[in-house]
Amino acid sequence: MKLRSFIVDDDVASRNMLAQIIQDEELGVVIGEAESGIGAMPLILNLSPDIVLIDLLMPEIDGIETVERLRNEGFTGQFIMISQVESK
């Protein structure tokens, strides 16, 4: 069974790079992406990914607050906090 990942990052290049790494290394499948924590929350709650890769610094609400809100809403998946992804 492949891990189902969701990527949250305000930088489209970072999202694309992370998705490509997941695909190239056969680490699972990316089931969704969002550019903000606010936009990601309903999608994550609906899709219930195994892992959320989330940027620490984003406009509106940061990664830490997004994680806290998702936990308060009952999301039980795992998080990987990322920041300044520039290369593999």
Buried (B, 14 or more C-beta within 10 A) or exposed (E): EEBBBBBBBBEEEBBEBBBEEBEEEEEBBBBBBBBBBBBBBEBBEEEEBBBBBBBBEBEEBBBBEBBEBBEEEEBEBEBEEBEEBEEE
